[in-house]
Amino acid sequence: MKLTRIMVALLMAVALFAAPAADKATKAVKATTAAKAKAELVDINSATAEQLGALPGIGDAYSAKIIKGRPYSGKDDLLNKKIVPAATYAKIKALIIAKQK
């Protein structure tokens, strides 16, 4: 009986101390994932047709149009210049960037 109470108390203590550590680890993973995603943005001003084609909704035709329409001052130029439709732009806007030289 005493052993069971001690085990329950130990398990509760571990749970109390492990929860904040697990929460911190989860936040760290999310931050790392977000940073990695930002680092891997596709630059529409310099990406190859293959890199552009890997974006959702972008095939050979849109890749060619994107390359032909360069340079872009901002990623929203894909909409402004009517290079891709709004639905396609919505899929890729978080994945692209238009870097300036």
C-alpha positions as CSV (number, residue, x, y, z in Angstrom):
1,M,0.0,0.0,0.0
2,K,2.8,2.4,1.0
3,L,4.7,1.5,-2.2
4,T,1.7,2.3,-4.4
5,R,1.3,5.7,-2.8
6,I,5.0,6.4,-3.3
7,M,4.8,5.3,-6.9
8,V,1.7,7.5,-7.6
9,A,3.4,10.5,-6.0
10,L,6.5,9.9,-8.1
11,L,4.5,9.6,-11.3
12,M,2.6,12.8,-10.5
13,A,5.9,14.6,-9.8
14,V,7.4,13.4,-13.1
15,A,4.3,14.5,-15.0
16,L,4.4,17.9,-13.4
17,F,8.0,18.5,-14.3
18,A,7.9,16.7,-17.7
19,A,4.9,18.8,-19.1
20,P,6.8,22.1,-19.2
21,A,9.8,20.5,-20.8
22,A,7.7,18.8,-23.4
23,D,6.0,22.1,-24.1
24,K,9.3,23.8,-24.6
25,A,10.5,21.1,-26.9
26,T,7.4,21.4,-29.0
27,K,7.8,25.1,-29.3
28,A,11.5,24.7,-30.2
29,V,10.5,22.2,-33.0
30,K,7.9,24.6,-34.3
31,A,10.4,27.5,-34.4
32,T,13.0,25.4,-36.1
33,T,10.5,24.2,-38.7
34,A,9.3,27.8,-39.4
35,A,12.9,29.0,-39.7
36,K,13.7,26.1,-42.1
37,A,10.7,26.9,-44.2
38,K,11.7,30.5,-44.5
39,A,15.2,29.5,-45.5
40,E,13.8,27.3,-48.3
41,L,11.7,29.8,-50.0
42,V,11.8,29.6,-53.8
43,D,13.1,32.8,-55.4
44,I,10.9,33.5,-58.4
45,N,13.6,35.7,-59.9
46,S,16.3,33.0,-60.0
47,A,14.7,29.6,-59.6
48,T,15.0,27.0,-62.3
49,A,12.0,25.6,-64.2
50,E,12.4,22.4,-62.2
51,Q,12.3,24.3,-58.8
52,L,9.3,26.3,-59.9
53,G,7.6,23.1,-61.1
54,A,7.9,21.6,-57.7
55,L,5.6,24.2,-56.3
56,P,1.9,23.2,-55.9
57,G,-0.2,24.1,-58.9
58,I,2.9,25.1,-61.0
59,G,3.6,22.9,-64.0
60,D,5.7,23.4,-67.1
61,A,3.5,26.1,-68.6
62,Y,3.4,28.3,-65.5
63,S,7.1,27.7,-64.9
64,A,7.8,29.0,-68.4
65,K,5.6,32.0,-67.9
66,I,7.2,32.9,-64.5
67,I,10.7,32.7,-66.1
68,K,9.6,34.7,-69.1
69,G,8.1,37.5,-66.9
70,R,11.2,38.1,-64.9
71,P,12.3,40.2,-63.1
72,Y,9.7,40.7,-60.3
73,S,9.9,43.4,-57.8
74,G,7.6,41.4,-55.4
75,K,6.0,38.0,-55.4
76,D,2.6,39.6,-55.8
77,D,3.7,40.6,-59.4
78,L,2.7,37.0,-60.3
79,L,-0.9,38.2,-59.8
80,N,-0.4,41.8,-61.0
81,K,1.2,40.7,-64.3
82,K,-1.4,37.9,-64.6
83,I,1.3,35.2,-64.7
84,V,-0.7,32.8,-62.5
85,P,-4.3,32.8,-61.4
86,A,-5.3,33.9,-57.9
87,A,-6.1,30.3,-56.8
88,T,-2.6,29.1,-57.8
89,Y,-1.0,32.2,-56.2
90,A,-2.8,31.4,-52.9
91,K,-1.2,27.9,-52.9
92,I,2.3,29.2,-53.4
93,K,2.5,32.6,-51.8
94,A,3.9,31.3,-48.5
95,L,6.5,29.3,-50.4
96,I,8.0,31.9,-52.7
97,I,10.0,35.1,-52.5
98,A,11.2,37.7,-55.1
99,K,14.8,38.6,-54.1
100,Q,16.3,41.7,-55.6
101,K,19.9,41.9,-56.9
